[in-house]
Amino acid sequence: MDYVSALLPPVVMAVFFIGVIRVIVKTQGGANKTKEDAAVDAALARAEAPSAGKTDA
């Protein structure tokens, strides 16, 4: 029965890993994709825009 205790943790981790990957793939896109993309684009635009209060010295 040592082989069962040796193989159980990797099998359990593999099952959970596959589950996590499936959830990530399934949640990509969908109804909120446009809203999420717009939020990311707005954040990138704010990060790339020069600040009015900064001066180059």
PDB file of N, CA, C, O and CB in Angstrom:
ATOM      1  N   MET A   1       0.803  -1.202   0.000  1.00  0.00           N
ATOM      2  CA  MET A   1       0.000   0.000   0.000  1.00  0.00           C
ATOM      3  C   MET A   1       0.850   1.272   0.000  1.00  0.00           C
ATOM      4  O   MET A   1       0.310   2.377  -0.028  1.00  0.00           O
ATOM      5  CB  MET A   1      -0.916  -0.005   1.191  1.00  0.00           C
ATOM      6  N   ASP A   2       2.163   1.123   0.031  1.00  0.00           N
ATOM      7  CA  ASP A   2       3.022   2.305  -0.031  1.00  0.00           C
ATOM      8  C   ASP A   2       2.877   3.036  -1.357  1.00  0.00           C
ATOM      9  O   ASP A   2       3.001   4.260  -1.418  1.00  0.00           O
ATOM     10  CB  ASP A   2       4.475   1.911   0.184  1.00  0.00           C
ATOM     11  N   TYR A   3       2.614   2.282  -2.413  1.00  0.00           N
ATOM     12  CA  TYR A   3       2.489   2.926  -3.713  1.00  0.00           C
ATOM     13  C   TYR A   3       1.259   3.839  -3.758  1.00  0.00           C
ATOM     14  O   TYR A   3       1.271   4.849  -4.461  1.00  0.00           O
ATOM     15  CB  TYR A   3       2.409   1.870  -4.822  1.00  0.00           C
ATOM     16  N   VAL A   4       0.205   3.497  -3.021  1.00  0.00           N
ATOM     17  CA  VAL A   4      -0.983   4.350  -2.996  1.00  0.00           C
ATOM     18  C   VAL A   4      -0.663   5.670  -2.306  1.00  0.00           C
ATOM     19  O   VAL A   4      -1.034   6.734  -2.801  1.00  0.00           O
ATOM     20  CB  VAL A   4      -2.154   3.637  -2.282  1.00  0.00           C
ATOM     21  N   SER A   5       0.018   5.608  -1.172  1.00  0.00           N
ATOM     22  CA  SER A   5       0.363   6.845  -0.472  1.00  0.00           C
ATOM     23  C   SER A   5       1.399   7.650  -1.244  1.00  0.00           C
ATOM     24  O   SER A   5       1.480   8.866  -1.072  1.00  0.00           O
ATOM     25  CB  SER A   5       0.884   6.535   0.929  1.00  0.00           C
ATOM     26  N   ALA A   6       2.186   7.004  -2.085  1.00  0.00           N
ATOM     27  CA  ALA A   6       3.168   7.726  -2.891  1.00  0.00           C
ATOM     28  C   ALA A   6       2.520   8.392  -4.102  1.00  0.00           C
ATOM     29  O   ALA A   6       2.952   9.464  -4.524  1.00  0.00           O
ATOM     30  CB  ALA A   6       4.273   6.779  -3.348  1.00  0.00           C
ATOM     31  N   LEU A   7       1.493   7.768  -4.658  1.00  0.00           N
ATOM     32  CA  LEU A   7       0.874   8.294  -5.875  1.00  0.00           C
ATOM     33  C   LEU A   7      -0.312   9.221  -5.604  1.00  0.00           C
ATOM     34  O   LEU A   7      -0.693  10.004  -6.474  1.00  0.00           O
ATOM     35  CB  LEU A   7       0.423   7.151  -6.742  1.00  0.00           C
ATOM     36  N   LEU A   8      -0.886   9.143  -4.435  1.00  0.00           N
ATOM     37  CA  LEU A   8      -2.081   9.937  -4.158  1.00  0.00           C
ATOM     38  C   LEU A   8      -1.846  11.456  -4.230  1.00  0.00           C
ATOM     39  O   LEU A   8      -2.623  12.144  -4.892  1.00  0.00           O
ATOM     40  CB  LEU A   8      -2.609   9.580  -2.797  1.00  0.00           C
ATOM     41  N   PRO A   9      -0.816  12.005  -3.581  1.00  0.00           N
ATOM     42  CA  PRO A   9      -0.644  13.473  -3.656  1.00  0.00           C
ATOM     43  C   PRO A   9      -0.464  14.015  -5.075  1.00  0.00           C
ATOM     44  O   PRO A   9      -1.096  15.017  -5.409  1.00  0.00           O
ATOM     45  CB  PRO A   9       0.547  13.879  -2.832  1.00  0.00           C
ATOM     46  N   PRO A  10       0.366  13.405  -5.923  1.00  0.00           N
ATOM     47  CA  PRO A  10       0.484  13.949  -7.279  1.00  0.00           C
ATOM     48  C   PRO A  10      -0.810  13.830  -8.078  1.00  0.00           C
ATOM     49  O   PRO A  10      -1.122  14.703  -8.887  1.00  0.00           O
ATOM     50  CB  PRO A  10       1.598  13.246  -8.019  1.00  0.00           C
ATOM     51  N   VAL A  11      -1.557  12.765  -7.858  1.00  0.00           N
ATOM     52  CA  VAL A  11      -2.816  12.608  -8.579  1.00  0.00           C
ATOM     53  C   VAL A  11      -3.816  13.665  -8.126  1.00  0.00           C
ATOM     54  O   VAL A  11      -4.511  14.256  -8.954  1.00  0.00           O
ATOM     55  CB  VAL A  11      -3.394  11.194  -8.365  1.00  0.00           C
ATOM     56  N   VAL A  12      -3.894  13.905  -6.836  1.00  0.00           N
ATOM     57  CA  VAL A  12      -4.806  14.927  -6.319  1.00  0.00           C
ATOM     58  C   VAL A  12      -4.410  16.299  -6.839  1.00  0.00           C
ATOM     59  O   VAL A  12      -5.272  17.075  -7.253  1.00  0.00           O
ATOM     60  CB  VAL A  12      -4.815  14.922  -4.777  1.00  0.00           C
ATOM     61  N   MET A  13      -3.117  16.610  -6.825  1.00  0.00           N
ATOM     62  CA  MET A  13      -2.663  17.904  -7.334  1.00  0.00           C
ATOM     63  C   MET A  13      -2.964  18.042  -8.821  1.00  0.00           C
ATOM     64  O   MET A  13      -3.354  19.118  -9.275  1.00  0.00           O
ATOM     65  CB  MET A  13      -1.161  18.081  -7.083  1.00  0.00           C
ATOM     66  N   ALA A  14      -2.788  16.970  -9.582  1.00  0.00           N
ATOM     67  CA  ALA A  14      -3.075  17.012 -11.014  1.00  0.00           C
ATOM     68  C   ALA A  14      -4.559  17.269 -11.263  1.00  0.00           C
ATOM     69  O   ALA A  14      -4.913  18.045 -12.150  1.00  0.00           O
ATOM     70  CB  ALA A  14      -2.643  15.700 -11.686  1.00  0.00           C
ATOM     71  N   VAL A  15      -5.417  16.631 -10.494  1.00  0.00           N
ATOM     72  CA  VAL A  15      -6.861  16.833 -10.666  1.00  0.00           C
ATOM     73  C   VAL A  15      -7.231  18.277 -10.360  1.00  0.00           C
ATOM     74  O   VAL A  15      -7.984  18.893 -11.114  1.00  0.00           O
ATOM     75  CB  VAL A  15      -7.662  15.872  -9.756  1.00  0.00           C
ATOM     76  N   PHE A  16      -6.714  18.823  -9.268  1.00  0.00           N
ATOM     77  CA  PHE A  16      -7.012  20.213  -8.937  1.00  0.00           C
ATOM     78  C   PHE A  16      -6.433  21.175  -9.968  1.00  0.00           C
ATOM     79  O   PHE A  16      -7.069  22.174 -10.304  1.00  0.00           O
ATOM     80  CB  PHE A  16      -6.473  20.549  -7.556  1.00  0.00           C
ATOM     81  N   PHE A  17      -5.242  20.890 -10.473  1.00  0.00           N
ATOM     82  CA  PHE A  17      -4.621  21.737 -11.485  1.00  0.00           C
ATOM     83  C   PHE A  17      -5.473  21.765 -12.749  1.00  0.00           C
ATOM     84  O   PHE A  17      -5.706  22.830 -13.321  1.00  0.00           O
ATOM     85  CB  PHE A  17      -3.200  21.243 -11.807  1.00  0.00           C
ATOM     86  N   ILE A  18      -5.937  20.599 -13.181  1.00  0.00           N
ATOM     87  CA  ILE A  18      -6.794  20.532 -14.363  1.00  0.00           C
ATOM     88  C   ILE A  18      -8.082  21.312 -14.118  1.00  0.00           C
ATOM     89  O   ILE A  18      -8.566  22.011 -15.009  1.00  0.00           O
ATOM     90  CB  ILE A  18      -7.112  19.062 -14.727  1.00  0.00           C
ATOM     91  N   GLY A  19      -8.632  21.195 -12.921  1.00  0.00           N
ATOM     92  CA  GLY A  19      -9.840  21.950 -12.589  1.00  0.00           C
ATOM     93  C   GLY A  19      -9.615  23.442 -12.645  1.00  0.00           C
ATOM     94  O   GLY A  19     -10.457  24.175 -13.163  1.00  0.00           O
ATOM     95  N   VAL A  20      -8.484  23.910 -12.114  1.00  0.00           N
ATOM     96  CA  VAL A  20      -8.180  25.343 -12.139  1.00  0.00           C
ATOM     97  C   VAL A  20      -8.024  25.831 -13.572  1.00  0.00           C
ATOM     98  O   VAL A  20      -8.535  26.895 -13.922  1.00  0.00           O
ATOM     99  CB  VAL A  20      -6.903  25.643 -11.335  1.00  0.00           C
ATOM    100  N   ILE A  21      -7.335  25.078 -14.389  1.00  0.00           N
ATOM    101  CA  ILE A  21      -7.149  25.460 -15.792  1.00  0.00           C
ATOM    102  C   ILE A  21      -8.491  25.519 -16.512  1.00  0.00           C
ATOM    103  O   ILE A  21      -8.727  26.433 -17.303  1.00  0.00           O
ATOM    104  CB  ILE A  21      -6.207  24.469 -16.505  1.00  0.00           C
ATOM    105  N   ARG A  22      -9.369  24.560 -16.250  1.00  0.00           N
ATOM    106  CA  ARG A  22     -10.685  24.562 -16.883  1.00  0.00           C
ATOM    107  C   ARG A  22     -11.490  25.789 -16.469  1.00  0.00           C
ATOM    108  O   ARG A  22     -12.166  26.393 -17.303  1.00  0.00           O
ATOM    109  CB  ARG A  22     -11.450  23.285 -16.527  1.00  0.00           C
ATOM    110  N   VAL A  23     -11.428  26.162 -15.206  1.00  0.00           N
ATOM    111  CA  VAL A  23     -12.157  27.348 -14.742  1.00  0.00           C
ATOM    112  C   VAL A  23     -11.601  28.603 -15.402  1.00  0.00           C
ATOM    113  O   VAL A  23     -12.361  29.474 -15.824  1.00  0.00           O
ATOM    114  CB  VAL A  23     -12.076  27.474 -13.204  1.00  0.00           C
ATOM    115  N   ILE A  24     -10.284  28.697 -15.492  1.00  0.00           N
ATOM    116  CA  ILE A  24      -9.672  29.870 -16.125  1.00  0.00           C
ATOM    117  C   ILE A  24     -10.097  29.964 -17.582  1.00  0.00           C
ATOM    118  O   ILE A  24     -10.447  31.046 -18.055  1.00  0.00           O
ATOM    119  CB  ILE A  24      -8.133  29.809 -16.021  1.00  0.00           C
ATOM    120  N   VAL A  25     -10.072  28.854 -18.293  1.00  0.00           N
ATOM    121  CA  VAL A  25     -10.430  28.874 -19.708  1.00  0.00           C
ATOM    122  C   VAL A  25     -11.907  29.211 -19.886  1.00  0.00           C
ATOM    123  O   VAL A  25     -12.264  29.973 -20.785  1.00  0.00           O
ATOM    124  CB  VAL A  25     -10.112  27.522 -20.361  1.00  0.00           C
ATOM    125  N   LYS A  26     -12.765  28.652 -19.039  1.00  0.00           N
ATOM    126  CA  LYS A  26     -14.199  28.907 -19.178  1.00  0.00           C
ATOM    127  C   LYS A  26     -14.567  30.345 -18.843  1.00  0.00           C
ATOM    128  O   LYS A  26     -15.536  30.867 -19.395  1.00  0.00           O
ATOM    129  CB  LYS A  26     -14.981  27.965 -18.291  1.00  0.00           C
ATOM    130  N   THR A  27     -13.830  30.997 -17.963  1.00  0.00           N
ATOM    131  CA  THR A  27     -14.185  32.349 -17.570  1.00  0.00           C
ATOM    132  C   THR A  27     -13.590  33.410 -18.489  1.00  0.00           C
ATOM    133  O   THR A  27     -13.853  34.598 -18.300  1.00  0.00           O
ATOM    134  CB  THR A  27     -13.741  32.598 -16.160  1.00  0.00           C
ATOM    135  N   GLN A  28     -12.809  33.018 -19.461  1.00  0.00           N
ATOM    136  CA  GLN A  28     -12.292  33.980 -20.423  1.00  0.00           C
ATOM    137  C   GLN A  28     -13.400  34.338 -21.396  1.00  0.00           C
ATOM    138  O   GLN A  28     -14.120  33.462 -21.875  1.00  0.00           O
ATOM    139  CB  GLN A  28     -11.054  33.417 -21.172  1.00  0.00           C
ATOM    140  N   GLY A  29     -13.537  35.607 -21.686  1.00  0.00           N
ATOM    141  CA  GLY A  29     -14.580  36.037 -22.607  1.00  0.00           C
ATOM    142  C   GLY A  29     -15.906  36.167 -21.884  1.00  0.00           C
ATOM    143  O   GLY A  29     -15.949  36.485 -20.696  1.00  0.00           O
ATOM    144  N   GLY A  30     -16.964  35.925 -22.592  1.00  0.00           N
ATOM    145  CA  GLY A  30     -18.277  35.993 -21.979  1.00  0.00           C
ATOM    146  C   GLY A  30     -18.842  37.399 -21.996  1.00  0.00           C
ATOM    147  O   GLY A  30     -18.386  38.265 -22.742  1.00  0.00           O
ATOM    148  N   ALA A  31     -19.856  37.609 -21.147  1.00  0.00           N
ATOM    149  CA  ALA A  31     -20.583  38.872 -21.141  1.00  0.00           C
ATOM    150  C   ALA A  31     -19.731  40.030 -20.648  1.00  0.00           C
ATOM    151  O   ALA A  31     -19.939  41.164 -21.079  1.00  0.00           O
ATOM    152  CB  ALA A  31     -21.815  38.751 -20.286  1.00  0.00           C
ATOM    153  N   ASN A  32     -18.784  39.781 -19.763  1.00  0.00           N
ATOM    154  CA  ASN A  32     -17.995  40.864 -19.174  1.00  0.00           C
ATOM    155  C   ASN A  32     -16.714  41.170 -19.950  1.00  0.00           C
ATOM    156  O   ASN A  32     -15.959  42.059 -19.558  1.00  0.00           O
ATOM    157  CB  ASN A  32     -17.645  40.517 -17.751  1.00  0.00           C
ATOM    158  N   LYS A  33     -16.459  40.459 -21.030  1.00  0.00           N
ATOM    159  CA  LYS A  33     -15.201  40.639 -21.755  1.00  0.00           C
ATOM    160  C   LYS A  33     -15.025  42.078 -22.227  1.00  0.00           C
ATOM    161  O   LYS A  33     -13.942  42.642 -22.073  1.00  0.00           O
ATOM    162  CB  LYS A  33     -15.141  39.692 -22.948  1.00  0.00           C
ATOM    163  N   THR A  34     -16.051  42.676 -22.792  1.00  0.00           N
ATOM    164  CA  THR A  34     -15.944  44.042 -23.298  1.00  0.00           C
ATOM    165  C   THR A  34     -15.678  45.021 -22.164  1.00  0.00           C
ATOM    166  O   THR A  34     -14.861  45.931 -22.300  1.00  0.00           O
ATOM    167  CB  THR A  34     -17.217  44.439 -24.049  1.00  0.00           C
ATOM    168  N   LYS A  35     -16.371  44.830 -21.046  1.00  0.00           N
ATOM    169  CA  LYS A  35     -16.193  45.737 -19.904  1.00  0.00           C
ATOM    170  C   LYS A  35     -14.782  45.591 -19.326  1.00  0.00           C
ATOM    171  O   LYS A  35     -14.144  46.584 -18.975  1.00  0.00           O
ATOM    172  CB  LYS A  35     -17.258  45.453 -18.808  1.00  0.00           C
ATOM    173  N   GLU A  36     -14.300  44.343 -19.228  1.00  0.00           N
ATOM    174  CA  GLU A  36     -12.952  44.126 -18.694  1.00  0.00           C
ATOM    175  C   GLU A  36     -11.893  44.700 -19.627  1.00  0.00           C
ATOM    176  O   GLU A  36     -10.924  45.309 -19.177  1.00  0.00           O
ATOM    177  CB  GLU A  36     -12.698  42.631 -18.471  1.00  0.00           C
ATOM    178  N   ASP A  37     -12.084  44.501 -20.933  1.00  0.00           N
ATOM    179  CA  ASP A  37     -11.130  45.048 -21.898  1.00  0.00           C
ATOM    180  C   ASP A  37     -11.106  46.574 -21.836  1.00  0.00           C
ATOM    181  O   ASP A  37     -10.041  47.184 -21.928  1.00  0.00           O
ATOM    182  CB  ASP A  37     -11.478  44.581 -23.320  1.00  0.00           C
ATOM    183  N   ALA A  38     -12.268  47.183 -21.683  1.00  0.00           N
ATOM    184  CA  ALA A  38     -12.336  48.635 -21.596  1.00  0.00           C
ATOM    185  C   ALA A  38     -11.632  49.143 -20.339  1.00  0.00           C
ATOM    186  O   ALA A  38     -10.964  50.177 -20.374  1.00  0.00           O
ATOM    187  CB  ALA A  38     -13.793  49.101 -21.609  1.00  0.00           C
ATOM    188  N   ALA A  39     -11.780  48.421 -19.237  1.00  0.00           N
ATOM    189  CA  ALA A  39     -11.115  48.825 -17.993  1.00  0.00           C
ATOM    190  C   ALA A  39      -9.600  48.729 -18.135  1.00  0.00           C
ATOM    191  O   ALA A  39      -8.874  49.605 -17.665  1.00  0.00           O
ATOM    192  CB  ALA A  39     -11.593  47.954 -16.816  1.00  0.00           C
ATOM    193  N   VAL A  40      -9.127  47.680 -18.773  1.00  0.00           N
ATOM    194  CA  VAL A  40      -7.683  47.526 -18.981  1.00  0.00           C
ATOM    195  C   VAL A  40      -7.161  48.603 -19.919  1.00  0.00           C
ATOM    196  O   VAL A  40      -6.103  49.180 -19.672  1.00  0.00           O
ATOM    197  CB  VAL A  40      -7.358  46.131 -19.545  1.00  0.00           C
ATOM    198  N   ASP A  41      -7.892  48.878 -20.992  1.00  0.00           N
ATOM    199  CA  ASP A  41      -7.466  49.924 -21.932  1.00  0.00           C
ATOM    200  C   ASP A  41      -7.412  51.290 -21.251  1.00  0.00           C
ATOM    201  O   ASP A  41      -6.495  52.072 -21.501  1.00  0.00           O
ATOM    202  CB  ASP A  41      -8.416  49.979 -23.140  1.00  0.00           C
ATOM    203  N   ALA A  42      -8.389  51.580 -20.392  1.00  0.00           N
ATOM    204  CA  ALA A  42      -8.389  52.855 -19.676  1.00  0.00           C
ATOM    205  C   ALA A  42      -7.211  52.945 -18.714  1.00  0.00           C
ATOM    206  O   ALA A  42      -6.582  53.997 -18.600  1.00  0.00           O
ATOM    207  CB  ALA A  42      -9.704  53.037 -18.914  1.00  0.00           C
ATOM    208  N   ALA A  43      -6.910  51.851 -18.023  1.00  0.00           N
ATOM    209  CA  ALA A  43      -5.777  51.848 -17.095  1.00  0.00           C
ATOM    210  C   ALA A  43      -4.462  52.028 -17.846  1.00  0.00           C
ATOM    211  O   ALA A  43      -3.575  52.748 -17.387  1.00  0.00           O
ATOM    212  CB  ALA A  43      -5.749  50.541 -16.283  1.00  0.00           C
ATOM    213  N   LEU A  44      -4.336  51.382 -18.988  1.00  0.00           N
ATOM    214  CA  LEU A  44      -3.109  51.542 -19.785  1.00  0.00           C
ATOM    215  C   LEU A  44      -2.987  52.963 -20.314  1.00  0.00           C
ATOM    216  O   LEU A  44      -1.890  53.521 -20.347  1.00  0.00           O
ATOM    217  CB  LEU A  44      -3.089  50.542 -20.957  1.00  0.00           C
ATOM    218  N   ALA A  45      -4.101  53.550 -20.727  1.00  0.00           N
ATOM    219  CA  ALA A  45      -4.063  54.924 -21.228  1.00  0.00           C
ATOM    220  C   ALA A  45      -3.647  55.886 -20.122  1.00  0.00           C
ATOM    221  O   ALA A  45      -2.882  56.819 -20.368  1.00  0.00           O
ATOM    222  CB  ALA A  45      -5.432  55.330 -21.799  1.00  0.00           C
ATOM    223  N   ARG A  46      -4.148  55.665 -18.899  1.00  0.00           N
ATOM    224  CA  ARG A  46      -3.747  56.528 -17.780  1.00  0.00           C
ATOM    225  C   ARG A  46      -2.268  56.348 -17.458  1.00  0.00           C
ATOM    226  O   ARG A  46      -1.578  57.312 -17.127  1.00  0.00           O
ATOM    227  CB  ARG A  46      -4.599  56.226 -16.532  1.00  0.00           C
ATOM    228  N   ALA A  47      -1.788  55.126 -17.554  1.00  0.00           N
ATOM    229  CA  ALA A  47      -0.384  54.867 -17.232  1.00  0.00           C
ATOM    230  C   ALA A  47       0.553  55.467 -18.284  1.00  0.00           C
ATOM    231  O   ALA A  47       1.651  55.921 -17.960  1.00  0.00           O
ATOM    232  CB  ALA A  47      -0.139  53.359 -17.113  1.00  0.00           C
ATOM    233  N   GLU A  48       0.118  55.465 -19.528  1.00  0.00           N
ATOM    234  CA  GLU A  48       0.973  55.973 -20.605  1.00  0.00           C
ATOM    235  C   GLU A  48       0.873  57.480 -20.785  1.00  0.00           C
ATOM    236  O   GLU A  48       1.777  58.091 -21.354  1.00  0.00           O
ATOM    237  CB  GLU A  48       0.621  55.293 -21.900  1.00  0.00           C
ATOM    238  N   ALA A  49      -0.209  58.091 -20.312  1.00  0.00           N
ATOM    239  CA  ALA A  49      -0.397  59.537 -20.470  1.00  0.00           C
ATOM    240  C   ALA A  49       0.588  60.287 -19.570  1.00  0.00           C
ATOM    241  O   ALA A  49       0.802  59.901 -18.420  1.00  0.00           O
ATOM    242  CB  ALA A  49      -1.865  59.946 -20.133  1.00  0.00           C
ATOM    243  N   PRO A  50       1.178  61.346 -20.091  1.00  0.00           N
ATOM    244  CA  PRO A  50       2.074  62.138 -19.230  1.00  0.00           C
ATOM    245  C   PRO A  50       1.274  62.867 -18.158  1.00  0.00           C
ATOM    246  O   PRO A  50       0.191  63.390 -18.417  1.00  0.00           O
ATOM    247  CB  PRO A  50       2.885  63.155 -20.070  1.00  0.00           C
ATOM    248  N   SER A  51       1.813  62.889 -16.982  1.00  0.00           N
ATOM    249  CA  SER A  51       1.133  63.570 -15.857  1.00  0.00           C
ATOM    250  C   SER A  51       1.312  65.070 -15.992  1.00  0.00           C
ATOM    251  O   SER A  51       2.364  65.551 -16.411  1.00  0.00           O
ATOM    252  CB  SER A  51       1.688  63.083 -14.479  1.00  0.00           C
ATOM    253  N   ALA A  52       0.261  65.806 -15.629  1.00  0.00           N
ATOM    254  CA  ALA A  52       0.307  67.264 -15.724  1.00  0.00           C
ATOM    255  C   ALA A  52       1.189  67.861 -14.643  1.00  0.00           C
ATOM    256  O   ALA A  52       1.773  68.925 -14.847  1.00  0.00           O
ATOM    257  CB  ALA A  52      -1.095  67.846 -15.629  1.00  0.00           C
ATOM    258  N   GLY A  53       1.299  67.200 -13.497  1.00  0.00           N
ATOM    259  CA  GLY A  53       2.052  67.747 -12.378  1.00  0.00           C
ATOM    260  C   GLY A  53       3.544  67.454 -12.441  1.00  0.00           C
ATOM    261  O   GLY A  53       4.315  68.042 -11.682  1.00  0.00           O
ATOM    262  N   LYS A  54       3.962  66.572 -13.315  1.00  0.00           N
ATOM    263  CA  LYS A  54       5.391  66.230 -13.390  1.00  0.00           C
ATOM    264  C   LYS A  54       6.120  67.167 -14.328  1.00  0.00           C
ATOM    265  O   LYS A  54       5.581  67.596 -15.348  1.00  0.00           O
ATOM    266  CB  LYS A  54       5.580  64.779 -13.853  1.00  0.00           C
ATOM    267  N   THR A  55       7.365  67.482 -13.966  1.00  0.00           N
ATOM    268  CA  THR A  55       8.217  68.278 -14.841  1.00  0.00           C
ATOM    269  C   THR A  55       9.515  67.525 -15.063  1.00  0.00           C
ATOM    270  O   THR A  55      10.022  66.857 -14.162  1.00  0.00           O
ATOM    271  CB  THR A  55       8.487  69.689 -14.243  1.00  0.00           C
ATOM    272  N   ASP A  56      10.040  67.636 -16.254  1.00  0.00           N
ATOM    273  CA  ASP A  56      11.317  67.003 -16.551  1.00  0.00           C
ATOM    274  C   ASP A  56      12.433  67.977 -16.223  1.00  0.00           C
ATOM    275  O   ASP A  56      12.531  69.046 -16.825  1.00  0.00           O
ATOM    276  CB  ASP A  56      11.391  66.553 -18.033  1.00  0.00           C
ATOM    277  N   ALA A  57      13.259  67.610 -15.282  1.00  0.00           N
ATOM    278  CA  ALA A  57      14.336  68.517 -14.892  1.00  0.00           C
ATOM    279  C   ALA A  57      15.678  67.923 -15.203  1.00  0.00           C
ATOM    280  O   ALA A  57      16.706  68.548 -14.942  1.00  0.00           O
ATOM    281  CB  ALA A  57      14.251  68.854 -13.420  1.00  0.00           C
TER     282      ALA A  57
END
